[in-house]
């Protein structure tokens, strides 16, 4: 496929570099921020500010790329990420960290624009493979990014940010030199609301996909709450250092890649999407409860990896269910709405996690379990509606 379309190779490299940068900084971000005296709640805000910027800016960047071309917007986006990593590396107070994370979020349109490049340069029948390349490249980067962080952090907590900045700068240079402009038919910016808040609120009442969208929002909230709470608990209760946290993230990434690449297709044939989603919610609820109770390092690490296995099923299952419930003309709209709901979850999850952590450092895991159990109840209702439709025909 790369032989016929060299743009895909460039995009794959960009996706790998993008994920490497993310994978490098996430394991060290919490510990690094402690240098500047940030409280756990302020840390939750630090995690959240990126998602706020991304939620607002991504649709704007997408539309601007339609008007001015993919390459300029991709370069701006990647350069913004480079600057954010650089600012974090040289930060001398907490406000610089917040500014850097907000800047990264505001310019974090590189993956949507990269997806647009694939749409521009591939036939419809090959686009799924092209998007799959982005997913695989991102998985690859997220596995090896934490490894880099694990080996770099003992030499200074700022070093992973320097490495992430250099890696991203390489991506900027590659895009500038190698990638041609793929949006040949540039057009006027489409008028209309960038973020339709009314539709966001009313879509959960849609008889076909409303409950599934609500489940997606709630699980995004629970997972973001967990991702934030993982590090304070690991550092303060279990005594883990950055290298241990990073290698655990790598193990989680490997398990997720195996689950999504090899296990999901087989178990879907066995149980179907809706039943498998129910089982996944049961399993993740149980793992969150055990994480809440765990006080020993190896128990916590083992359960976190088991959790990663079942967690890897949930997002692909929800997207598949949404795509099957709507006609072809509504696919993009519904999947875009789902992306917005996921973004909302990633905004509020860390904030709630940071607030709860000030009360009890273990409590976010129990809170996540309650939210996921709610997802389990709602997913049973989805299955009941599906079975009722089948019996009606």
C-alpha positions as CSV (number, residue, x, y, z in Angstrom):
1,X,0.0,0.0,0.0
2,X,2.9,2.4,0.8
3,X,4.4,1.7,-2.7
4,X,1.2,3.1,-4.4
5,X,0.8,6.0,-2.0
6,X,3.9,7.5,-0.4
7,X,1.7,10.0,1.5
8,X,0.5,7.2,3.7
9,X,4.1,6.4,4.7
10,X,4.6,10.1,5.7
11,X,1.3,10.1,7.6
12,X,2.2,6.8,9.4
13,X,5.5,8.3,10.5
14,X,3.7,11.5,11.7
15,X,1.2,9.3,13.7
16,X,4.1,7.3,15.2
17,X,6.0,10.5,16.2
18,X,2.8,12.1,17.6
19,X,2.1,9.0,19.7
20,X,5.7,8.8,20.8
21,X,5.5,12.3,22.1
22,X,2.3,11.6,24.0
23,X,3.6,8.3,25.3
24,X,6.9,9.9,26.5
25,X,5.3,12.7,28.6
26,X,2.2,11.1,30.1
27,X,4.1,8.8,32.6
28,X,6.3,11.7,33.9
29,X,3.7,14.5,33.8
30,X,2.3,14.0,37.4
31,X,5.7,13.6,39.1
32,X,7.2,16.5,37.0
33,X,4.4,18.8,38.1
34,X,5.1,18.1,41.7
35,X,8.3,20.1,41.3
36,X,6.2,23.2,40.9
37,X,4.0,22.6,43.9
38,X,0.8,21.6,42.1
39,X,-1.9,20.0,44.3
40,X,-3.7,16.9,43.1
41,X,-6.7,19.0,42.1
42,X,-4.5,21.4,40.2
43,X,-3.0,18.3,38.5
44,X,-6.4,17.2,37.4
45,X,-6.9,20.7,35.8
46,X,-3.5,20.3,34.1
47,X,-4.6,17.0,32.6
48,X,-8.0,18.5,31.6
49,X,-6.8,21.8,30.0
50,X,-5.4,19.9,27.0
51,X,-8.8,18.3,26.3
52,X,-10.6,21.6,26.6
53,X,-8.3,23.2,24.0
54,X,-8.6,20.1,21.7
55,X,-12.4,20.1,22.0
56,X,-12.6,23.7,20.9
57,X,-9.9,23.8,18.3
58,X,-10.1,20.5,16.4
59,X,-13.3,21.3,14.4
60,X,-11.8,24.8,13.6
61,X,-8.5,23.3,12.4
62,X,-10.4,20.7,10.3
63,X,-12.4,23.5,8.5
64,X,-9.3,25.7,8.0
65,X,-7.6,22.7,6.4
66,X,-10.5,22.6,3.9
67,X,-9.9,26.3,3.0
68,X,-6.1,26.7,3.2
69,X,-4.9,23.2,2.6
70,X,-3.8,20.2,4.7
71,X,-0.1,20.8,4.8
72,X,-0.1,24.4,6.4
73,X,-2.5,23.3,9.1
74,X,-0.6,20.1,9.7
75,X,2.6,22.1,10.1
76,X,1.0,24.6,12.5
77,X,-0.5,21.8,14.5
78,X,2.8,19.9,14.8
79,X,4.8,23.0,15.5
80,X,2.4,23.9,18.3
81,X,3.0,20.5,19.9
82,X,6.8,21.0,19.5
83,X,6.6,24.4,21.3
84,X,4.4,22.9,24.1
85,X,7.0,20.2,24.8
86,X,9.8,22.7,24.7
87,X,8.0,25.0,27.1
88,X,7.4,22.1,29.5
89,X,11.1,21.2,29.4
90,X,12.2,24.7,30.3
91,X,9.2,25.5,32.6
92,X,10.0,27.4,35.8
93,X,6.5,27.5,37.4
94,X,3.1,25.9,37.2
95,X,1.6,28.5,35.0
96,X,4.0,27.6,32.2
97,X,2.9,24.0,32.5
98,X,-0.7,25.0,32.1
99,X,0.1,27.3,29.1
100,X,2.1,24.6,27.4
101,X,-0.7,22.0,27.8
102,X,-3.3,24.4,26.6
103,X,-1.2,25.3,23.6
104,X,-0.8,21.6,22.8
105,X,-4.5,21.1,23.0
106,X,-5.4,24.1,20.9
107,X,-3.0,23.0,18.1
108,X,-3.8,19.2,18.5
109,X,-5.4,18.8,15.1
110,X,-2.7,16.8,13.5
111,X,-4.5,13.4,13.6
112,X,-7.8,14.7,12.1
113,X,-5.9,16.6,9.4
114,X,-3.7,13.5,8.8
115,X,-7.0,11.5,8.4
116,X,-8.1,14.2,5.9
117,X,-4.9,13.6,3.9
118,X,-5.8,9.9,3.7
119,X,-9.3,10.7,2.5
120,X,-7.8,13.0,-0.2
121,X,-5.3,10.5,-1.5
122,X,-7.0,7.1,-1.3
123,X,-9.9,5.5,-3.0
124,X,-13.0,4.9,-0.8
125,X,-12.3,1.1,-0.7
126,X,-8.8,1.7,0.7
127,X,-9.6,4.3,3.3
128,X,-10.3,1.8,6.1
129,X,-6.8,0.4,5.6
130,X,-5.4,3.9,5.6
131,X,-7.2,4.8,8.8
132,X,-6.0,1.5,10.2
133,X,-2.4,2.5,9.5
134,X,-2.9,5.6,11.7
135,X,-4.4,3.4,14.5
136,X,-1.5,0.9,14.3
137,X,1.1,3.7,14.2
138,X,-0.4,5.4,17.2
139,X,-0.4,2.0,19.1
140,X,3.2,1.5,18.2
141,X,4.2,5.0,19.4
142,X,2.3,4.6,22.6
143,X,4.1,1.4,23.4
144,X,7.6,2.7,22.8
145,X,7.0,6.2,24.1
146,X,6.8,5.1,27.7
147,X,9.9,3.0,27.2
148,X,11.8,6.1,26.2
149,X,10.4,7.9,29.3
150,X,11.4,5.0,31.6
151,X,15.1,5.1,30.5
152,X,15.3,8.9,30.2
153,X,13.6,10.0,33.5
154,X,16.4,8.8,35.8
155,X,18.7,11.4,34.1
156,X,16.3,14.3,34.9
157,X,12.5,14.7,34.8
158,X,12.8,17.3,32.1
159,X,14.7,15.1,29.8
160,X,11.6,13.2,28.5
161,X,10.1,16.5,27.4
162,X,13.3,17.5,25.6
163,X,13.2,14.1,23.7
164,X,9.5,14.6,23.0
165,X,10.2,18.0,21.6
166,X,13.0,16.7,19.3
167,X,10.9,13.8,18.1
168,X,8.1,16.2,17.2
169,X,10.5,18.6,15.5
170,X,11.6,15.7,13.3
171,X,7.9,15.3,12.4
172,X,7.6,19.0,11.4
173,X,10.7,18.7,9.2
174,X,9.4,15.5,7.5
175,X,6.0,17.1,6.8
176,X,7.6,20.3,5.4
177,X,10.1,18.5,3.1
178,X,8.3,15.4,2.0
179,X,4.5,15.8,2.2
180,X,2.8,17.5,-0.8
181,X,-0.4,19.4,-0.5
182,X,-3.2,16.9,-1.0
183,X,-6.2,19.2,-0.8
184,X,-6.3,20.1,-4.5
185,X,-9.8,21.5,-4.6
186,X,-9.6,24.0,-1.7
187,X,-13.0,25.5,-1.0
188,X,-14.7,28.2,1.0
189,X,-15.1,27.4,4.7
190,X,-18.4,25.7,5.2
191,X,-20.7,27.9,7.2
192,X,-22.5,26.6,10.3
193,X,-21.9,25.9,13.9
194,X,-18.5,24.5,14.7
195,X,-19.8,22.9,17.9
196,X,-23.6,22.3,18.0
197,X,-24.2,22.3,21.8
198,X,-28.0,21.8,21.3
199,X,-27.3,18.7,19.3
200,X,-24.9,17.4,21.9
201,X,-27.6,17.6,24.6
202,X,-30.5,16.3,22.4
203,X,-28.6,13.4,20.8
204,X,-28.8,11.3,23.9
205,X,-32.6,11.1,23.4
206,X,-32.2,9.6,19.9
207,X,-34.1,6.3,20.0
208,X,-31.5,4.5,17.9
209,X,-28.1,5.7,19.3
210,X,-28.9,8.0,22.3
211,X,-28.2,5.3,25.0
212,X,-25.0,4.2,23.2
213,X,-23.8,7.8,23.1
214,X,-24.5,8.2,26.8
215,X,-22.6,5.0,27.5
216,X,-19.7,6.3,25.5
217,X,-19.6,9.6,27.4
218,X,-19.8,7.9,30.8
219,X,-17.1,5.4,30.0
220,X,-14.8,8.1,28.7
221,X,-15.4,10.0,32.0
222,X,-14.6,6.8,34.0
223,X,-11.5,6.0,32.0
224,X,-10.1,9.5,32.2
225,X,-10.8,9.6,35.9
226,X,-8.8,6.3,36.2
227,X,-5.9,7.5,34.0
228,X,-5.5,10.6,36.1
229,X,-5.9,8.8,39.5
230,X,-3.4,6.1,38.5
231,X,-0.3,8.2,39.0
232,X,-1.0,9.8,42.4
233,X,-1.9,6.4,43.8
234,X,1.1,4.7,42.2
235,X,3.5,7.4,43.5
236,X,2.1,8.1,47.0
237,X,0.6,4.7,48.0
238,X,2.7,2.2,46.1
239,X,6.0,4.1,45.9
240,X,6.4,3.7,42.2
241,X,8.9,5.9,40.3
242,X,8.5,7.3,36.8
243,X,10.3,4.4,35.2
244,X,8.0,1.9,36.8
245,X,4.9,3.8,35.8
246,X,6.2,4.2,32.2
247,X,6.9,0.5,31.8
248,X,3.5,-0.4,33.2
249,X,2.0,1.9,30.5
250,X,4.0,0.0,27.9
251,X,2.7,-3.3,29.2
252,X,-0.9,-1.9,29.0
253,X,-0.2,-0.7,25.5
254,X,1.0,-4.2,24.4
255,X,-2.0,-5.9,26.0
256,X,-4.3,-3.4,24.3
257,X,-2.7,-4.0,20.9
258,X,-3.0,-7.8,21.2
259,X,-6.7,-7.5,22.4
260,X,-7.8,-5.2,19.6
261,X,-5.8,-6.9,16.9
262,X,-6.3,-10.5,17.6
263,X,-8.9,-11.2,20.3
264,X,-11.8,-8.9,19.4
265,X,-12.6,-10.4,16.0
266,X,-12.8,-13.9,17.5
267,X,-14.9,-13.1,20.6
268,X,-17.4,-10.9,18.6
269,X,-18.1,-13.9,16.4
270,X,-18.8,-15.9,19.6
271,X,-21.0,-13.4,21.5
272,X,-21.8,-10.4,19.3
273,X,-21.0,-6.7,20.0
274,X,-23.7,-6.0,22.5
275,X,-23.2,-9.1,24.7
276,X,-19.5,-8.6,24.6
277,X,-19.9,-5.0,25.7
278,X,-21.9,-6.1,28.7
279,X,-19.2,-8.6,29.7
280,X,-16.5,-6.0,29.3
281,X,-18.3,-3.6,31.6
282,X,-18.7,-6.3,34.2
283,X,-15.0,-7.1,34.0
284,X,-13.9,-3.5,34.2
285,X,-16.2,-2.8,37.1
286,X,-14.7,-5.7,39.0
287,X,-11.1,-4.6,38.2
288,X,-11.8,-1.0,39.3
289,X,-13.1,-2.3,42.6
290,X,-10.0,-4.5,43.1
291,X,-7.8,-1.5,42.3
292,X,-9.7,0.5,44.9
293,X,-8.9,-2.2,47.5
294,X,-5.3,-3.0,46.3
295,X,-2.5,-2.0,48.6
296,X,0.3,-4.2,47.2
297,X,2.3,-3.2,44.2
298,X,2.2,-6.5,42.2
299,X,-1.5,-6.9,42.8
300,X,-2.2,-3.4,41.5
301,X,0.1,-3.9,38.5
302,X,-1.5,-7.2,37.6
303,X,-5.0,-6.0,37.8
304,X,-4.2,-2.8,35.8
305,X,-3.0,-5.0,33.0
306,X,-6.1,-7.3,33.2
307,X,-8.2,-4.1,33.2
308,X,-6.4,-2.9,30.0
309,X,-7.3,-6.2,28.3
310,X,-11.1,-5.7,28.8
311,X,-10.9,-1.9,28.4
312,X,-9.5,-2.4,24.9
313,X,-12.8,-4.0,23.8
314,X,-15.0,-1.1,24.8
315,X,-14.3,1.8,22.4
316,X,-14.2,-0.4,19.2
317,X,-17.4,-2.1,20.2
318,X,-19.2,1.2,20.9
319,X,-18.0,2.7,17.5
320,X,-19.1,-0.5,15.7
321,X,-22.6,-0.4,17.4
322,X,-23.0,3.3,16.5
323,X,-22.1,2.7,12.8
324,X,-24.5,-0.2,12.5
325,X,-27.5,1.7,14.0
326,X,-27.4,4.6,11.5
327,X,-27.6,4.8,7.7
328,X,-24.6,5.7,5.6
329,X,-25.5,9.4,5.3
330,X,-25.4,9.8,9.1
331,X,-22.2,7.9,9.8
332,X,-19.9,10.9,9.9
333,X,-22.3,13.0,11.9
334,X,-22.8,10.3,14.6
335,X,-19.2,9.3,14.9
336,X,-18.3,13.0,15.1
337,X,-20.8,13.4,17.9
338,X,-19.3,10.3,19.7
339,X,-15.9,12.0,19.4
340,X,-17.3,15.1,21.1
341,X,-18.8,13.0,23.9
342,X,-15.5,11.3,24.4
343,X,-13.8,14.7,24.6
344,X,-16.3,15.9,27.2
345,X,-15.4,12.8,29.3
346,X,-11.7,13.5,29.0
347,X,-12.3,17.1,30.1
348,X,-14.3,16.4,33.3
349,X,-12.8,13.0,34.2
350,X,-9.4,14.4,35.5
351,X,-11.1,17.4,37.2
352,X,-13.4,15.0,39.1
353,X,-10.5,12.7,39.8
354,X,-8.4,15.5,41.2
355,X,-11.2,16.7,43.4
356,X,-12.0,13.2,44.8
357,X,-8.3,12.5,45.3
358,X,-8.1,15.4,47.8
359,X,-10.7,13.4,49.9
360,X,-9.2,9.9,49.5
361,X,-6.4,8.8,47.1
362,X,-8.2,5.5,46.4
363,X,-11.7,6.9,46.0
364,X,-11.4,7.7,42.2
365,X,-11.2,3.9,41.5
366,X,-14.4,3.2,43.3
367,X,-16.0,6.2,41.6
368,X,-14.9,4.8,38.2
369,X,-16.4,1.5,39.2
370,X,-19.8,3.1,40.0
371,X,-19.8,4.9,36.6
372,X,-18.9,1.8,34.7
373,X,-21.6,-0.2,36.5
374,X,-24.0,2.4,35.3
375,X,-22.7,1.7,31.8
376,X,-23.4,-2.0,32.4
377,X,-27.0,-1.2,33.3
378,X,-27.5,1.0,30.2
379,X,-25.8,-1.6,27.9
380,X,-28.3,-4.2,29.1
381,X,-31.1,-1.8,28.1
382,X,-29.5,-1.5,24.6
383,X,-29.4,-5.3,24.3
384,X,-33.1,-5.6,25.4
385,X,-34.1,-3.0,22.7
386,X,-32.1,-4.9,20.1
387,X,-33.8,-8.2,21.0
388,X,-37.2,-6.6,21.0
389,X,-36.6,-5.3,17.5
390,X,-35.6,-8.7,16.3
391,X,-38.7,-10.3,17.8
392,X,-40.9,-7.6,16.2
393,X,-39.9,-8.8,12.7
